[in-house]
Every structure is written in C-alpha cells, then in structure tokens.
C-alpha cells in the first residue's frame, strides 16, 4: 500500500497554504469541520492582519470571529487561536513548540493538529495524523477497526514503521480526495483494488 501511494502521489503535500509554523497551526485549527479550500480563502487576509502570535493574542474573540466567520464554529476557533497564541508568548518565547507534549497543552490543539505541524514543518513523526480521510480509508482498507481517530491512530502506530507515519497520512489524504470518495469510490481505477476488501462490496452495490 505504501509503495502504491508513493507511485500514485509522489508530490503529495499539505494542502493548507502557510509560510511558517504559526500560520500552519492557525490554519489547521481553522480546518476543523471546514474544507482546506475555504481555509485557504480566509487565511491570506487573516495573516496580513495578524502577522505574529502577539497580534493574534491581543485581539478579541469578537473581532477574530468576524475574520474567520466563514470557516464555521468561529467563536470557538477564535478562542482557541487567541488562547494558543497567548500560551506561545507566555510559555514558549513566542515560538511554536517543537514537541507533541508541548503542542497539545495549547488551547484547541489536539494530537492531530500537533502531528500536522510537527510533520509538515519539521518532518518530525511523533504521531499519525488521522483526519476524516485517513480515518475512513484506514478502516475501509481493513488496517484498523477502531471506532475513533485515537483508536485508529494507535493501530497505525503499531502497524507502520515510524519513518512512514507522515507519508501514510499525506498520501492517503490525497487518495481519499481524488479516488476513494466516501459515497462513490472509483474502485476499478484504484491501484489498491487487488488488496482492498471493499472492492467486492462496491461491485455488488453497482450491479
């Protein structure tokens, strides 16, 4: 599966546009229950208005909520961003921390967000990113029966060599977007059809 993903998606990379660790952290918080496309529409003016952690930390929930309104759950996201940036200034010298243990102490930052930042920015594999695509496809392919992202991540950590944790998520996300759709997967054009337990199910449904 890893060999196939490398062959199909050699240029797979994070879809969230960013220039530094803080921008990626903010963009990943915004991406919860929101498409990457929408986040990428919101962040250019957002990052011009708030160029650093101090700027985010000094604004109000109401003001920031207006700026990120179209991403949904804007008040909660605004509180998380302001809280995270305040903590970064107070406890980390204004720099985004570089360990999973430190990142998950920031408001609004769970294992997924922390793993995204560590993997994309520094190439550090301290966890496996389990977004909606990774969760769905890992279960669809039969590599986990976990009923939560946390359970699926535990299974993937046990299954995959650590050097493949980042690659698995990056490329599987692309595969989920381009081929393995939730409702209408394109099974017969998929490189993994020979090993996927769902191909027979899909064939029967189409017939």
C-alpha positions in Angstrom: 0.0 0.0 0.0 2.8 2.4 0.8 4.6 1.6 -2.4 1.4 2.2 -4.4 0.8 5.5 -2.6 4.3 6.7 -3.3 3.9 5.9 -7.0 0.4 7.5 -7.4 1.1 10.6 -5.3 4.8 11.4 -5.4 4.2 15.1 -4.8 1.7 14.8 -2.0 1.9 17.7 0.4 -0.1 19.6 3.0 -3.0 21.5 1.2 -3.1 24.3 3.8 -1.1 27.3 2.5 1.3 28.7 5.1 4.7 30.4 5.4 5.7 29.4 9.0 4.8 27.1 11.9 2.3 29.6 13.4 0.4 30.1 10.2 0.1 26.3 9.8 -1.0 25.9 13.4 -3.7 28.6 12.9 -4.8 27.1 9.5 -5.1 23.6 11.0 -7.2 24.9 13.9 -9.4 26.6 11.3 -9.7 23.4 9.2 -11.8 21.6 11.8 -15.2 20.9 10.2 -14.1 23.1 7.2 -12.6 22.4 3.8 -9.0 23.2 3.1 -10.2 25.3 0.2 -12.2 27.5 2.4 -9.4 27.9 4.9 -7.0 28.9 2.1 -9.5 31.6 1.1 -9.7 33.0 4.6 -6.0 32.9 5.7 -4.3 35.4 3.3 -6.0 38.5 4.6 -6.0 36.9 8.1 -2.3 36.6 8.2 -1.8 40.1 6.8 -3.9 41.4 9.7 -2.3 39.2 12.3 1.4 38.7 11.3 2.5 37.0 14.5 1.4 35.4 17.8 1.3 38.7 19.6 -1.2 40.2 17.1 -3.5 37.2 17.5 -3.1 37.2 21.3 -4.0 40.9 21.5 -7.3 40.8 19.5 -10.7 39.9 20.9 -12.8 36.8 20.2 -15.5 39.0 18.6 -13.0 40.6 16.2 -11.2 37.5 15.3 -14.6 35.6 15.0 -15.7 38.1 12.3 -12.5 37.5 10.4 -12.9 33.7 10.4 -16.7 33.6 10.3 -16.9 31.6 7.1 -14.9 28.6 8.5 -17.7 27.7 10.9 -17.6 27.4 14.7 -15.9 30.8 14.6 -16.2 31.8 18.2 -14.7 28.5 19.5 -11.9 28.7 16.9 -11.2 32.3 17.8 -10.9 31.4 21.5 -8.6 28.6 20.7 -6.3 30.7 18.4 -6.1 33.5 20.9 -5.5 31.1 23.7 -2.9 29.2 21.8 -1.0 32.3 20.8 -1.2 33.7 24.3 0.4 30.5 25.6 3.0 30.5 22.9 4.1 34.0 24.0 3.9 33.3 27.7 5.5 29.9 27.9 7.4 29.4 24.6 9.1 32.7 23.9 6.8 33.5 21.0 7.8 30.4 19.1 5.6 27.4 18.2 6.9 24.5 20.3 8.5 21.5 18.6 7.3 18.6 20.6 4.0 16.8 20.7 3.8 17.0 24.5 4.2 20.8 24.4 1.9 21.4 21.5 -1.1 19.5 22.9 -1.0 21.8 26.0 -2.0 24.7 23.8 -5.8 25.6 23.7 -7.5 24.0 20.7 -4.5 21.8 19.8 -5.0 18.0 19.9 -2.9 15.2 18.6 -4.0 15.7 15.0 -3.1 19.4 14.9 0.1 18.8 16.7 1.1 16.0 14.4 0.3 18.1 11.3 2.6 20.9 12.5 5.4 18.6 13.5 5.3 16.5 10.4 4.8 19.3 7.8 7.2 21.9 9.2 10.0 19.9 10.8 9.5 16.4 9.4 9.1 15.0 13.0 6.9 11.9 13.3 5.6 11.9 16.8 2.1 10.7 15.8 0.0 9.7 12.8 -2.4 12.4 11.5 -5.9 10.9 11.4 -8.2 13.3 9.6 -11.6 12.2 8.1 -9.9 10.7 5.0 -7.2 8.8 6.9 -9.8 7.5 9.4 -12.2 6.4 6.7 -9.7 4.8 4.4 -7.7 3.1 7.0 -10.9 1.4 8.2 -12.1 0.8 4.6 -8.8 -0.9 3.7 -9.1 -3.2 6.8 -6.0 -1.9 8.6 -8.0 -0.8 11.7 -11.4 -1.5 13.2 -11.0 1.4 15.6 -14.2 3.5 16.2 -12.4 6.7 16.9 -9.5 8.7 15.4 -7.5 7.9 18.6 -8.1 4.2 18.2 -7.2 4.2 14.5 -4.0 6.1 15.3 -3.0 3.5 17.9 -3.5 0.8 15.3 -1.5 2.7 12.7 1.4 3.4 15.1 1.6 -0.3 15.9 1.3 -1.3 12.2 3.5 1.3 10.4 7.3 1.9 10.8 7.7 5.3 12.4 9.5 6.6 9.3 6.3 6.1 7.3 3.9 7.8 9.7 4.0 11.2 7.9 4.0 9.7 4.4 1.0 7.5 5.1 -1.2 10.4 6.1 -0.1 12.8 3.4 -0.7 10.4 0.6 -3.8 8.7 1.9 -5.4 12.1 2.2 -4.8 12.8 -1.4 -6.1 9.3 -2.3 -9.3 10.0 -0.4 -9.9 13.2 -2.2 -9.1 12.0 -5.7 -10.1 8.4 -5.8 -11.6 6.8 -2.7 -14.6 9.0 -2.3 -16.8 8.3 0.8 -20.0 7.8 -1.2 -18.8 6.8 -4.7 -15.3 5.4 -4.6 -13.7 4.8 -8.0 -12.6 1.3 -7.2 -12.0 0.0 -10.7 -9.4 2.7 -11.4 -7.7 2.3 -8.0 -4.2 1.0 -7.6 -5.2 -0.8 -4.4 -8.2 -2.7 -5.7 -6.4 -6.0 -5.5 -5.9 -5.7 -1.8 -9.0 -3.6 -0.8 -11.7 -5.7 1.0 -14.3 -3.2 -0.1 -14.0 -3.7 -3.9 -16.3 -6.7 -3.9 -18.9 -4.8 -1.9 -18.7 -1.8 -4.2 -19.1 -4.1 -7.3 -22.2 -5.7 -5.8 -23.7 -2.3 -5.0 -23.1 -1.0 -8.5 -24.7 -4.1 -10.1 
